[in-house]
Amino acid sequence: MEDLENIDDHVKAAAKHVKGMSWGARIAAVMGLSSIIGTLYAGFLMYQKVEEIASLDLGAYQQQMEVMDAKVTEAVDYSRDIKNGLRDDILRIEQQADRTEDLVRSSTREIRDAMDVMQKDTREMIDAADERFETRREQLRTSQDQDIKELEERLEALVQRALDNPLADK
């Protein structure tokens, strides 16, 4: 309280002191005073910000961070499961492709072998038929030649008989 009563005395002393100052000194004093007031105001605003930050509920932020961390972990696990599933599917498809390729090779080999056997058998059948045909043709030629010879001999015999006895009865 005493300071409040003395303020009036201090203000009067300051006014006397200011009256004795030059204009440049007065402007410098006002600038210095405004700098001090600006610094105090900035300090007050900083104090408010610090109080605001101090009053934040860090537990809620921590809980939100934990929930987000759990979701990220779950997403990573899900992605890993998808990756493993895809890898297994790809391996299964590759195995099926390999088995199919082996089956195609085996079937192709079997078909080629069967075709070779079929060609060989067909060639043998054709050769055997040619031999039988040639044998039969030869038999027919021989038989035909014999028949012609017999016919010639009979005709010669008839012609000779007819020449030997032209008046003979037929």
Wavefront OBJ file of the C-alpha trace (Angstrom):
o trace
v 0.000 0.000 0.000
v 2.791 2.311 0.668
v 4.025 1.746 -2.859
v 0.635 2.871 -4.178
v 0.820 6.092 -2.208
v 4.355 6.636 -3.381
v 3.359 6.080 -6.988
v 1.957 9.535 -7.165
v 5.285 10.870 -5.977
v 7.118 8.713 -8.482
v 4.904 9.907 -11.360
v 5.498 13.558 -10.412
v 9.241 12.915 -10.223
v 9.172 11.193 -13.608
v 7.202 14.100 -15.094
v 9.815 16.572 -13.839
v 12.524 14.342 -15.192
v 10.764 14.097 -18.590
v 10.281 17.867 -18.775
v 13.994 18.265 -18.481
v 14.697 15.835 -21.340
v 15.176 16.662 -24.989
v 12.762 15.432 -27.628
v 15.244 12.830 -28.867
v 15.675 11.460 -25.345
v 11.899 11.411 -24.841
v 11.430 9.423 -28.120
v 14.212 7.056 -27.094
v 12.567 6.607 -23.672
v 9.177 5.902 -25.324
v 10.800 3.401 -27.674
v 12.593 1.674 -24.830
v 9.385 1.624 -22.776
v 7.416 0.215 -25.765
v 10.116 -2.472 -26.262
v 9.829 -3.472 -22.613
v 6.011 -3.551 -22.846
v 6.200 -5.600 -26.115
v 8.617 -8.044 -24.505
v 6.347 -8.404 -21.469
v 3.340 -8.961 -23.789
v 5.249 -11.615 -25.772
v 6.217 -13.281 -22.503
v 2.577 -13.258 -21.435
v 1.496 -14.876 -24.740
v 4.262 -17.468 -24.400
v 3.087 -18.205 -20.871
v -0.470 -18.718 -22.183
v 0.805 -21.144 -24.853
v 2.832 -23.068 -22.284
v -0.220 -23.278 -20.019
v -2.325 -24.461 -22.979
v 0.196 -27.159 -23.824
v 0.516 -28.144 -20.176
v -3.246 -28.518 -19.920
v -3.412 -30.922 -22.915
v -4.604 -34.466 -22.204
v -1.514 -36.436 -23.169
v -3.208 -39.676 -22.157
v -5.801 -39.275 -24.920
v -3.051 -38.596 -27.477
v -1.105 -41.588 -26.188
v -4.227 -43.753 -26.457
v -4.844 -42.550 -30.026
v -1.204 -43.272 -30.884
v -1.539 -46.793 -29.456
v -4.724 -47.386 -31.479
v -2.996 -46.140 -34.640
v 0.054 -48.298 -33.870
v -2.199 -51.342 -33.420
v -3.932 -50.600 -36.740
v -0.601 -50.177 -38.533
v 0.658 -53.458 -37.043
v -2.569 -55.177 -38.093
v -2.244 -53.772 -41.620
v 1.388 -54.951 -41.835
v 0.383 -58.438 -40.634
v -2.501 -58.527 -43.128
v -0.166 -57.436 -45.938
v 2.341 -60.114 -44.922
v -0.438 -62.744 -44.944
v -1.530 -61.598 -48.416
v 2.087 -61.703 -49.639
v 2.590 -65.213 -48.238
v -0.720 -66.368 -49.727
v 0.199 -64.975 -53.134
v 3.639 -66.584 -52.958
v 2.053 -69.944 -52.084
v -0.460 -69.551 -54.940
v 2.318 -68.712 -57.391
v 4.361 -71.726 -56.251
v 1.308 -73.975 -56.612
v 0.635 -72.632 -60.112
v 4.290 -73.137 -61.072
v 4.138 -76.729 -59.803
v 0.944 -77.363 -61.789
v 2.546 -75.813 -64.872
v 5.607 -78.051 -64.408
v 3.409 -81.140 -64.007
v 1.377 -80.158 -67.070
v 4.558 -79.555 -69.070
v 5.911 -82.959 -68.006
v 2.596 -84.589 -68.919
v 2.613 -82.905 -72.348
v 6.207 -84.040 -72.958
v 5.354 -87.575 -71.870
v 2.201 -87.648 -74.003
v 4.084 -86.257 -76.990
v 6.771 -88.903 -76.564
v 4.156 -91.670 -76.268
v 2.284 -90.394 -79.334
v 5.516 -90.233 -81.362
v 6.443 -93.748 -80.256
v 2.941 -94.988 -81.111
v 3.133 -93.269 -84.513
v 6.540 -94.860 -85.176
v 5.185 -98.293 -84.249
v 2.083 -97.669 -86.380
v 4.246 -96.573 -89.333
v 6.462 -99.632 -88.943
v 3.444 -101.959 -88.682
v 1.783 -100.298 -91.678
v 4.999 -100.553 -93.711
v 5.301 -104.246 -92.742
v 1.640 -104.845 -93.698
v 2.143 -103.096 -97.036
v 5.343 -105.061 -97.700
v 3.624 -108.340 -96.758
v 0.641 -107.459 -98.989
v 3.054 -106.599 -101.842
v 4.775 -109.963 -101.396
v 1.448 -111.806 -101.363
v 0.310 -109.787 -104.383
v 3.516 -110.543 -106.287
v 3.318 -114.212 -105.294
v -0.305 -114.406 -106.422
v 0.475 -112.503 -109.652
v 3.318 -114.911 -110.329
v 0.997 -117.824 -109.583
v -1.625 -116.375 -111.919
v 0.984 -115.740 -114.631
v 2.293 -119.256 -114.274
v -1.244 -120.657 -114.275
v -2.161 -118.477 -117.256
v 0.963 -119.523 -119.097
v 0.121 -123.173 -118.446
v -3.471 -122.660 -119.541
v -2.291 -120.936 -122.736
v 0.195 -123.743 -123.386
v -2.511 -126.353 -122.842
v -4.857 -124.405 -125.120
v -2.142 -124.071 -127.762
v -1.380 -127.757 -127.507
v -5.073 -128.646 -127.907
v -5.466 -126.264 -130.788
v -2.337 -127.598 -132.430
v -3.632 -131.107 -131.902
v -7.005 -130.174 -133.421
v -5.369 -128.347 -136.309
v -3.002 -131.264 -136.833
v -5.907 -133.734 -136.780
v -7.836 -131.572 -139.135
v -4.833 -131.386 -141.461
v -4.125 -135.072 -141.170
v -7.686 -136.065 -141.924
v -9.606 -133.312 -143.642
v -12.625 -135.485 -144.264
v -12.954 -136.712 -140.771
v -16.023 -135.986 -138.813
v -15.897 -133.378 -136.527
l 1 2 3 4 5 6 7 8 9 10 11 12 13 14 15 16 17 18 19 20 21 22 23 24 25 26 27 28 29 30 31 32 33 34 35 36 37 38 39 40 41 42 43 44 45 46 47 48 49 50 51 52 53 54 55 56 57 58 59 60 61 62 63 64 65 66 67 68 69 70 71 72 73 74 75 76 77 78 79 80 81 82 83 84 85 86 87 88 89 90 91 92 93 94 95 96 97 98 99 100 101 102 103 104 105 106 107 108 109 110 111 112 113 114 115 116 117 118 119 120 121 122 123 124 125 126 127 128 129 130 131 132 133 134 135 136 137 138 139 140 141 142 143 144 145 146 147 148 149 150 151 152 153 154 155 156 157 158 159 160 161 162 163 164 165 166 167 168 169 170
